[in-house]
């Protein structure tokens, strides 16, 4: 895991890089789930979307940890 990155002279924590990567990956997975119609069979689709993002984000961070 990176310690920090420099963006236009400002130091940002590496979690920002993981966050934006997770957003991109989440958008791809969300489109796939939407196309398959899986949101129609769940009780609360916004809650499932939030949980899906949390899973993608934590999976991305944990997969890059040593």
PDB file of N, CA, C and O in Angstrom:
ATOM      1  N   UNK A   1       0.837  -1.167   0.000  1.00  0.00           N
ATOM      2  CA  UNK A   1       0.000   0.000   0.000  1.00  0.00           C
ATOM      3  C   UNK A   1       0.890   1.242   0.000  1.00  0.00           C
ATOM      4  O   UNK A   1       1.861   1.331   0.752  1.00  0.00           O
ATOM      5  N   UNK A   2       0.545   2.174  -0.841  1.00  0.00           N
ATOM      6  CA  UNK A   2       1.303   3.411  -0.928  1.00  0.00           C
ATOM      7  C   UNK A   2       1.128   4.233   0.348  1.00  0.00           C
ATOM      8  O   UNK A   2       0.115   4.117   1.038  1.00  0.00           O
ATOM      9  N   UNK A   3       2.102   5.043   0.644  1.00  0.00           N
ATOM     10  CA  UNK A   3       1.973   5.903   1.822  1.00  0.00           C
ATOM     11  C   UNK A   3       1.224   7.177   1.475  1.00  0.00           C
ATOM     12  O   UNK A   3       0.206   7.486   2.095  1.00  0.00           O
ATOM     13  N   UNK A   4       1.712   7.915   0.497  1.00  0.00           N
ATOM     14  CA  UNK A   4       1.054   9.137   0.067  1.00  0.00           C
ATOM     15  C   UNK A   4       1.493   9.449  -1.357  1.00  0.00           C
ATOM     16  O   UNK A   4       2.549   9.000  -1.802  1.00  0.00           O
ATOM     17  N   UNK A   5       0.683  10.215  -2.063  1.00  0.00           N
ATOM     18  CA  UNK A   5       1.007  10.593  -3.433  1.00  0.00           C
ATOM     19  C   UNK A   5       0.996  12.114  -3.522  1.00  0.00           C
ATOM     20  O   UNK A   5       0.360  12.793  -2.715  1.00  0.00           O
ATOM     21  N   UNK A   6       1.703  12.632  -4.507  1.00  0.00           N
ATOM     22  CA  UNK A   6       1.764  14.069  -4.711  1.00  0.00           C
ATOM     23  C   UNK A   6       0.887  14.422  -5.902  1.00  0.00           C
ATOM     24  O   UNK A   6       1.042  13.859  -6.985  1.00  0.00           O
ATOM     25  N   UNK A   7      -0.029  15.351  -5.698  1.00  0.00           N
ATOM     26  CA  UNK A   7      -0.906  15.813  -6.760  1.00  0.00           C
ATOM     27  C   UNK A   7      -0.848  17.332  -6.786  1.00  0.00           C
ATOM     28  O   UNK A   7      -1.411  17.998  -5.917  1.00  0.00           O
ATOM     29  N   UNK A   8      -0.165  17.876  -7.785  1.00  0.00           N
ATOM     30  CA  UNK A   8       0.017  19.313  -7.932  1.00  0.00           C
ATOM     31  C   UNK A   8       0.625  19.940  -6.672  1.00  0.00           C
ATOM     32  O   UNK A   8       0.230  21.032  -6.262  1.00  0.00           O
ATOM     33  N   UNK A   9       1.574  19.251  -6.074  1.00  0.00           N
ATOM     34  CA  UNK A   9       2.265  19.768  -4.912  1.00  0.00           C
ATOM     35  C   UNK A   9       1.585  19.483  -3.582  1.00  0.00           C
ATOM     36  O   UNK A   9       2.140  19.788  -2.527  1.00  0.00           O
ATOM     37  N   UNK A  10       0.402  18.909  -3.618  1.00  0.00           N
ATOM     38  CA  UNK A  10      -0.297  18.581  -2.368  1.00  0.00           C
ATOM     39  C   UNK A  10      -0.168  17.083  -2.110  1.00  0.00           C
ATOM     40  O   UNK A  10      -0.328  16.268  -3.019  1.00  0.00           O
ATOM     41  N   UNK A  11       0.118  16.738  -0.881  1.00  0.00           N
ATOM     42  CA  UNK A  11       0.229  15.331  -0.514  1.00  0.00           C
ATOM     43  C   UNK A  11      -1.149  14.781  -0.156  1.00  0.00           C
ATOM     44  O   UNK A  11      -1.859  15.344   0.677  1.00  0.00           O
ATOM     45  N   UNK A  12      -1.509  13.690  -0.790  1.00  0.00           N
ATOM     46  CA  UNK A  12      -2.794  13.045  -0.540  1.00  0.00           C
ATOM     47  C   UNK A  12      -2.557  11.636  -0.018  1.00  0.00           C
ATOM     48  O   UNK A  12      -1.600  10.983  -0.434  1.00  0.00           O
ATOM     49  N   UNK A  13      -3.402  11.155   0.879  1.00  0.00           N
ATOM     50  CA  UNK A  13      -3.253   9.776   1.336  1.00  0.00           C
ATOM     51  C   UNK A  13      -3.563   8.801   0.206  1.00  0.00           C
ATOM     52  O   UNK A  13      -4.333   9.113  -0.702  1.00  0.00           O
ATOM     53  N   UNK A  14      -2.972   7.647   0.271  1.00  0.00           N
ATOM     54  CA  UNK A  14      -3.148   6.675  -0.808  1.00  0.00           C
ATOM     55  C   UNK A  14      -4.577   6.137  -0.880  1.00  0.00           C
ATOM     56  O   UNK A  14      -4.962   5.555  -1.894  1.00  0.00           O
ATOM     57  N   UNK A  15      -5.351   6.319   0.154  1.00  0.00           N
ATOM     58  CA  UNK A  15      -6.727   5.843   0.151  1.00  0.00           C
ATOM     59  C   UNK A  15      -7.553   6.558  -0.923  1.00  0.00           C
ATOM     60  O   UNK A  15      -8.558   6.025  -1.393  1.00  0.00           O
ATOM     61  N   UNK A  16      -7.130   7.762  -1.308  1.00  0.00           N
ATOM     62  CA  UNK A  16      -7.818   8.505  -2.366  1.00  0.00           C
ATOM     63  C   UNK A  16      -7.676   7.774  -3.695  1.00  0.00           C
ATOM     64  O   UNK A  16      -8.633   7.701  -4.466  1.00  0.00           O
ATOM     65  N   UNK A  17      -6.501   7.235  -3.968  1.00  0.00           N
ATOM     66  CA  UNK A  17      -6.278   6.480  -5.202  1.00  0.00           C
ATOM     67  C   UNK A  17      -7.158   5.230  -5.206  1.00  0.00           C
ATOM     68  O   UNK A  17      -7.779   4.908  -6.219  1.00  0.00           O
ATOM     69  N   UNK A  18      -7.208   4.536  -4.090  1.00  0.00           N
ATOM     70  CA  UNK A  18      -8.063   3.358  -3.996  1.00  0.00           C
ATOM     71  C   UNK A  18      -9.538   3.725  -4.150  1.00  0.00           C
ATOM     72  O   UNK A  18     -10.305   2.983  -4.764  1.00  0.00           O
ATOM     73  N   UNK A  19      -9.932   4.871  -3.591  1.00  0.00           N
ATOM     74  CA  UNK A  19     -11.319   5.301  -3.682  1.00  0.00           C
ATOM     75  C   UNK A  19     -11.733   5.529  -5.128  1.00  0.00           C
ATOM     76  O   UNK A  19     -12.778   5.040  -5.558  1.00  0.00           O
ATOM     77  N   UNK A  20     -10.923   6.270  -5.883  1.00  0.00           N
ATOM     78  CA  UNK A  20     -11.273   6.539  -7.272  1.00  0.00           C
ATOM     79  C   UNK A  20     -11.209   5.272  -8.128  1.00  0.00           C
ATOM     80  O   UNK A  20     -12.000   5.114  -9.058  1.00  0.00           O
ATOM     81  N   UNK A  21     -10.288   4.384  -7.827  1.00  0.00           N
ATOM     82  CA  UNK A  21     -10.249   3.101  -8.521  1.00  0.00           C
ATOM     83  C   UNK A  21     -11.487   2.268  -8.213  1.00  0.00           C
ATOM     84  O   UNK A  21     -12.033   1.605  -9.094  1.00  0.00           O
ATOM     85  N   UNK A  22     -11.924   2.308  -6.961  1.00  0.00           N
ATOM     86  CA  UNK A  22     -13.117   1.570  -6.568  1.00  0.00           C
ATOM     87  C   UNK A  22     -14.365   2.161  -7.205  1.00  0.00           C
ATOM     88  O   UNK A  22     -15.290   1.424  -7.546  1.00  0.00           O
ATOM     89  N   UNK A  23     -14.406   3.486  -7.372  1.00  0.00           N
ATOM     90  CA  UNK A  23     -15.556   4.114  -8.024  1.00  0.00           C
ATOM     91  C   UNK A  23     -15.664   3.637  -9.467  1.00  0.00           C
ATOM     92  O   UNK A  23     -16.752   3.297  -9.931  1.00  0.00           O
ATOM     93  N   UNK A  24     -14.541   3.611 -10.177  1.00  0.00           N
ATOM     94  CA  UNK A  24     -14.565   3.150 -11.566  1.00  0.00           C
ATOM     95  C   UNK A  24     -14.982   1.681 -11.666  1.00  0.00           C
ATOM     96  O   UNK A  24     -15.798   1.317 -12.512  1.00  0.00           O
ATOM     97  N   UNK A  25     -14.421   0.852 -10.806  1.00  0.00           N
ATOM     98  CA  UNK A  25     -14.774  -0.562 -10.819  1.00  0.00           C
ATOM     99  C   UNK A  25     -16.222  -0.775 -10.403  1.00  0.00           C
ATOM    100  O   UNK A  25     -16.907  -1.639 -10.951  1.00  0.00           O
ATOM    101  N   UNK A  26     -16.691   0.007  -9.438  1.00  0.00           N
ATOM    102  CA  UNK A  26     -18.077  -0.078  -8.997  1.00  0.00           C
ATOM    103  C   UNK A  26     -19.035   0.288 -10.127  1.00  0.00           C
ATOM    104  O   UNK A  26     -20.058  -0.373 -10.306  1.00  0.00           O
ATOM    105  N   UNK A  27     -18.718   1.326 -10.884  1.00  0.00           N
ATOM    106  CA  UNK A  27     -19.593   1.727 -11.981  1.00  0.00           C
ATOM    107  C   UNK A  27     -19.720   0.617 -13.021  1.00  0.00           C
ATOM    108  O   UNK A  27     -20.801   0.407 -13.572  1.00  0.00           O
ATOM    109  N   UNK A  28     -18.636  -0.088 -13.290  1.00  0.00           N
ATOM    110  CA  UNK A  28     -18.702  -1.209 -14.227  1.00  0.00           C
ATOM    111  C   UNK A  28     -19.563  -2.348 -13.685  1.00  0.00           C
ATOM    112  O   UNK A  28     -20.398  -2.901 -14.400  1.00  0.00           O
ATOM    113  N   UNK A  29     -19.352  -2.690 -12.426  1.00  0.00           N
ATOM    114  CA  UNK A  29     -20.128  -3.776 -11.812  1.00  0.00           C
ATOM    115  C   UNK A  29     -21.596  -3.382 -11.683  1.00  0.00           C
ATOM    116  O   UNK A  29     -22.480  -4.214 -11.889  1.00  0.00           O
ATOM    117  N   UNK A  30     -21.860  -2.124 -11.345  1.00  0.00           N
ATOM    118  CA  UNK A  30     -23.236  -1.648 -11.205  1.00  0.00           C
ATOM    119  C   UNK A  30     -23.979  -1.715 -12.535  1.00  0.00           C
ATOM    120  O   UNK A  30     -25.144  -2.111 -12.576  1.00  0.00           O
ATOM    121  N   UNK A  31     -23.320  -1.334 -13.611  1.00  0.00           N
ATOM    122  CA  UNK A  31     -23.948  -1.432 -14.937  1.00  0.00           C
ATOM    123  C   UNK A  31     -24.265  -2.881 -15.288  1.00  0.00           C
ATOM    124  O   UNK A  31     -25.315  -3.168 -15.861  1.00  0.00           O
ATOM    125  N   UNK A  32     -23.369  -3.782 -14.948  1.00  0.00           N
ATOM    126  CA  UNK A  32     -23.594  -5.197 -15.226  1.00  0.00           C
ATOM    127  C   UNK A  32     -24.774  -5.727 -14.422  1.00  0.00           C
ATOM    128  O   UNK A  32     -25.623  -6.436 -14.962  1.00  0.00           O
ATOM    129  N   UNK A  33     -24.834  -5.393 -13.149  1.00  0.00           N
ATOM    130  CA  UNK A  33     -25.935  -5.844 -12.293  1.00  0.00           C
ATOM    131  C   UNK A  33     -27.256  -5.238 -12.756  1.00  0.00           C
ATOM    132  O   UNK A  33     -28.292  -5.903 -12.732  1.00  0.00           O
ATOM    133  N   UNK A  34     -27.216  -3.982 -13.176  1.00  0.00           N
ATOM    134  CA  UNK A  34     -28.418  -3.318 -13.678  1.00  0.00           C
ATOM    135  C   UNK A  34     -28.893  -3.966 -14.977  1.00  0.00           C
ATOM    136  O   UNK A  34     -30.092  -4.161 -15.181  1.00  0.00           O
ATOM    137  N   UNK A  35     -27.953  -4.294 -15.844  1.00  0.00           N
ATOM    138  CA  UNK A  35     -28.299  -4.931 -17.119  1.00  0.00           C
ATOM    139  C   UNK A  35     -28.886  -6.330 -16.909  1.00  0.00           C
ATOM    140  O   UNK A  35     -29.778  -6.750 -17.646  1.00  0.00           O
ATOM    141  N   UNK A  36     -28.387  -7.039 -15.911  1.00  0.00           N
ATOM    142  CA  UNK A  36     -28.903  -8.373 -15.614  1.00  0.00           C
ATOM    143  C   UNK A  36     -30.234  -8.328 -14.872  1.00  0.00           C
ATOM    144  O   UNK A  36     -30.914  -9.350 -14.772  1.00  0.00           O
ATOM    145  N   UNK A  37     -30.613  -7.181 -14.356  1.00  0.00           N
ATOM    146  CA  UNK A  37     -31.884  -7.026 -13.665  1.00  0.00           C
ATOM    147  C   UNK A  37     -31.899  -7.581 -12.257  1.00  0.00           C
ATOM    148  O   UNK A  37     -32.953  -7.967 -11.752  1.00  0.00           O
ATOM    149  N   UNK A  38     -30.754  -7.625 -11.624  1.00  0.00           N
ATOM    150  CA  UNK A  38     -30.682  -8.187 -10.273  1.00  0.00           C
ATOM    151  C   UNK A  38     -31.213  -7.240  -9.209  1.00  0.00           C
ATOM    152  O   UNK A  38     -31.536  -7.672  -8.102  1.00  0.00           O
ATOM    153  N   UNK A  39     -31.307  -5.955  -9.527  1.00  0.00           N
ATOM    154  CA  UNK A  39     -31.838  -5.006  -8.554  1.00  0.00           C
ATOM    155  C   UNK A  39     -33.348  -5.162  -8.363  1.00  0.00           C
ATOM    156  O   UNK A  39     -33.904  -4.647  -7.392  1.00  0.00           O
ATOM    157  N   UNK A  40     -34.005  -5.857  -9.268  1.00  0.00           N
ATOM    158  CA  UNK A  40     -35.450  -6.055  -9.135  1.00  0.00           C
ATOM    159  C   UNK A  40     -35.799  -7.086  -8.070  1.00  0.00           C
ATOM    160  O   UNK A  40     -36.930  -7.110  -7.586  1.00  0.00           O
ATOM    161  N   UNK A  41     -34.861  -7.927  -7.702  1.00  0.00           N
ATOM    162  CA  UNK A  41     -35.159  -9.004  -6.752  1.00  0.00           C
ATOM    163  C   UNK A  41     -34.682  -8.698  -5.329  1.00  0.00           C
ATOM    164  O   UNK A  41     -34.808  -9.541  -4.441  1.00  0.00           O
ATOM    165  N   UNK A  42     -34.136  -7.500  -5.110  1.00  0.00           N
ATOM    166  CA  UNK A  42     -33.685  -7.151  -3.767  1.00  0.00           C
ATOM    167  C   UNK A  42     -34.690  -6.224  -3.111  1.00  0.00           C
ATOM    168  O   UNK A  42     -35.480  -5.565  -3.788  1.00  0.00           O
ATOM    169  N   UNK A  43     -34.654  -6.180  -1.797  1.00  0.00           N
ATOM    170  CA  UNK A  43     -35.624  -5.411  -1.038  1.00  0.00           C
ATOM    171  C   UNK A  43     -35.380  -3.911  -1.140  1.00  0.00           C
ATOM    172  O   UNK A  43     -36.326  -3.139  -1.296  1.00  0.00           O
ATOM    173  N   UNK A  44     -34.114  -3.491  -1.053  1.00  0.00           N
ATOM    174  CA  UNK A  44     -33.772  -2.075  -1.005  1.00  0.00           C
ATOM    175  C   UNK A  44     -32.563  -1.824  -1.921  1.00  0.00           C
ATOM    176  O   UNK A  44     -31.423  -1.911  -1.464  1.00  0.00           O
ATOM    177  N   UNK A  45     -32.795  -1.515  -3.204  1.00  0.00           N
ATOM    178  CA  UNK A  45     -31.677  -1.369  -4.149  1.00  0.00           C
ATOM    179  C   UNK A  45     -30.611  -0.339  -3.751  1.00  0.00           C
ATOM    180  O   UNK A  45     -29.428  -0.617  -3.948  1.00  0.00           O
ATOM    181  N   UNK A  46     -30.962   0.840  -3.199  1.00  0.00           N
ATOM    182  CA  UNK A  46     -29.876   1.751  -2.799  1.00  0.00           C
ATOM    183  C   UNK A  46     -28.975   1.182  -1.699  1.00  0.00           C
ATOM    184  O   UNK A  46     -27.774   1.452  -1.676  1.00  0.00           O
ATOM    185  N   UNK A  47     -29.549   0.407  -0.803  1.00  0.00           N
ATOM    186  CA  UNK A  47     -28.748  -0.218   0.240  1.00  0.00           C
ATOM    187  C   UNK A  47     -27.817  -1.279  -0.348  1.00  0.00           C
ATOM    188  O   UNK A  47     -26.677  -1.429   0.092  1.00  0.00           O
ATOM    189  N   UNK A  48     -28.305  -2.001  -1.330  1.00  0.00           N
ATOM    190  CA  UNK A  48     -27.477  -3.010  -2.003  1.00  0.00           C
ATOM    191  C   UNK A  48     -26.354  -2.327  -2.782  1.00  0.00           C
ATOM    192  O   UNK A  48     -25.234  -2.835  -2.830  1.00  0.00           O
ATOM    193  N   UNK A  49     -26.647  -1.185  -3.387  1.00  0.00           N
ATOM    194  CA  UNK A  49     -25.602  -0.446  -4.106  1.00  0.00           C
ATOM    195  C   UNK A  49     -24.519   0.050  -3.155  1.00  0.00           C
ATOM    196  O   UNK A  49     -23.332  -0.010  -3.477  1.00  0.00           O
ATOM    197  N   UNK A  50     -24.920   0.534  -1.997  1.00  0.00           N
ATOM    198  CA  UNK A  50     -23.942   0.978  -1.003  1.00  0.00           C
ATOM    199  C   UNK A  50     -23.084  -0.196  -0.529  1.00  0.00           C
ATOM    200  O   UNK A  50     -21.866  -0.070  -0.406  1.00  0.00           O
ATOM    201  N   UNK A  51     -23.715  -1.323  -0.268  1.00  0.00           N
ATOM    202  CA  UNK A  51     -22.973  -2.503   0.170  1.00  0.00           C
ATOM    203  C   UNK A  51     -22.042  -3.010  -0.934  1.00  0.00           C
ATOM    204  O   UNK A  51     -20.938  -3.479  -0.657  1.00  0.00           O
ATOM    205  N   UNK A  52     -22.497  -2.913  -2.185  1.00  0.00           N
ATOM    206  CA  UNK A  52     -21.661  -3.327  -3.309  1.00  0.00           C
ATOM    207  C   UNK A  52     -20.424  -2.440  -3.412  1.00  0.00           C
ATOM    208  O   UNK A  52     -19.322  -2.936  -3.648  1.00  0.00           O
ATOM    209  N   UNK A  53     -20.601  -1.129  -3.234  1.00  0.00           N
ATOM    210  CA  UNK A  53     -19.441  -0.237  -3.259  1.00  0.00           C
ATOM    211  C   UNK A  53     -18.498  -0.541  -2.102  1.00  0.00           C
ATOM    212  O   UNK A  53     -17.280  -0.545  -2.281  1.00  0.00           O
ATOM    213  N   UNK A  54     -19.044  -0.792  -0.928  1.00  0.00           N
ATOM    214  CA  UNK A  54     -18.192  -1.110   0.227  1.00  0.00           C
ATOM    215  C   UNK A  54     -17.396  -2.388  -0.024  1.00  0.00           C
ATOM    216  O   UNK A  54     -16.227  -2.478   0.351  1.00  0.00           O
ATOM    217  N   UNK A  55     -18.020  -3.366  -0.650  1.00  0.00           N
ATOM    218  CA  UNK A  55     -17.319  -4.619  -0.961  1.00  0.00           C
ATOM    219  C   UNK A  55     -16.232  -4.407  -2.006  1.00  0.00           C
ATOM    220  O   UNK A  55     -15.134  -4.951  -1.884  1.00  0.00           O
ATOM    221  N   UNK A  56     -16.533  -3.626  -3.024  1.00  0.00           N
ATOM    222  CA  UNK A  56     -15.540  -3.354  -4.068  1.00  0.00           C
ATOM    223  C   UNK A  56     -14.359  -2.576  -3.486  1.00  0.00           C
ATOM    224  O   UNK A  56     -13.203  -2.905  -3.754  1.00  0.00           O
ATOM    225  N   UNK A  57     -14.648  -1.555  -2.698  1.00  0.00           N
ATOM    226  CA  UNK A  57     -13.610  -0.733  -2.098  1.00  0.00           C
ATOM    227  C   UNK A  57     -12.723  -1.543  -1.154  1.00  0.00           C
ATOM    228  O   UNK A  57     -11.497  -1.484  -1.243  1.00  0.00           O
ATOM    229  N   UNK A  58     -13.340  -2.290  -0.262  1.00  0.00           N
ATOM    230  CA  UNK A  58     -12.542  -3.065   0.689  1.00  0.00           C
ATOM    231  C   UNK A  58     -11.800  -4.192  -0.010  1.00  0.00           C
ATOM    232  O   UNK A  58     -10.675  -4.518   0.368  1.00  0.00           O
ATOM    233  N   UNK A  59     -12.408  -4.788  -1.016  1.00  0.00           N
ATOM    234  CA  UNK A  59     -11.712  -5.831  -1.766  1.00  0.00           C
ATOM    235  C   UNK A  59     -10.503  -5.294  -2.505  1.00  0.00           C
ATOM    236  O   UNK A  59      -9.469  -5.958  -2.572  1.00  0.00           O
ATOM    237  N   UNK A  60     -10.624  -4.095  -3.062  1.00  0.00           N
ATOM    238  CA  UNK A  60      -9.496  -3.479  -3.769  1.00  0.00           C
ATOM    239  C   UNK A  60      -8.378  -3.149  -2.800  1.00  0.00           C
ATOM    240  O   UNK A  60      -7.212  -3.401  -3.104  1.00  0.00           O
ATOM    241  N   UNK A  61      -8.696  -2.599  -1.654  1.00  0.00           N
ATOM    242  CA  UNK A  61      -7.664  -2.255  -0.674  1.00  0.00           C
ATOM    243  C   UNK A  61      -7.009  -3.517  -0.125  1.00  0.00           C
ATOM    244  O   UNK A  61      -5.784  -3.578  -0.011  1.00  0.00           O
ATOM    245  N   UNK A  62      -7.801  -4.511   0.213  1.00  0.00           N
ATOM    246  CA  UNK A  62      -7.235  -5.729   0.794  1.00  0.00           C
ATOM    247  C   UNK A  62      -6.445  -6.562  -0.218  1.00  0.00           C
ATOM    248  O   UNK A  62      -5.521  -7.284   0.157  1.00  0.00           O
ATOM    249  N   UNK A  63      -6.804  -6.464  -1.491  1.00  0.00           N
ATOM    250  CA  UNK A  63      -6.063  -7.233  -2.497  1.00  0.00           C
ATOM    251  C   UNK A  63      -4.684  -6.644  -2.763  1.00  0.00           C
ATOM    252  O   UNK A  63      -3.804  -7.348  -3.259  1.00  0.00           O
ATOM    253  N   UNK A  64      -4.476  -5.376  -2.447  1.00  0.00           N
ATOM    254  CA  UNK A  64      -3.168  -4.772  -2.671  1.00  0.00           C
ATOM    255  C   UNK A  64      -2.335  -4.694  -1.407  1.00  0.00           C
ATOM    256  O   UNK A  64      -1.191  -4.241  -1.462  1.00  0.00           O
ATOM    257  N   UNK A  65      -2.861  -5.115  -0.283  1.00  0.00           N
ATOM    258  CA  UNK A  65      -2.100  -5.102   0.976  1.00  0.00           C
ATOM    259  C   UNK A  65      -1.085  -6.251   0.965  1.00  0.00           C
ATOM    260  O   UNK A  65      -1.351  -7.318   0.412  1.00  0.00           O
ATOM    261  N   UNK A  66       0.072  -6.024   1.578  1.00  0.00           N
ATOM    262  CA  UNK A  66       1.096  -7.100   1.592  1.00  0.00           C
ATOM    263  C   UNK A  66       0.736  -8.236   2.495  1.00  0.00           C
ATOM    264  O   UNK A  66       1.494  -9.200   2.607  1.00  0.00           O
TER     265      UNK A  66
END
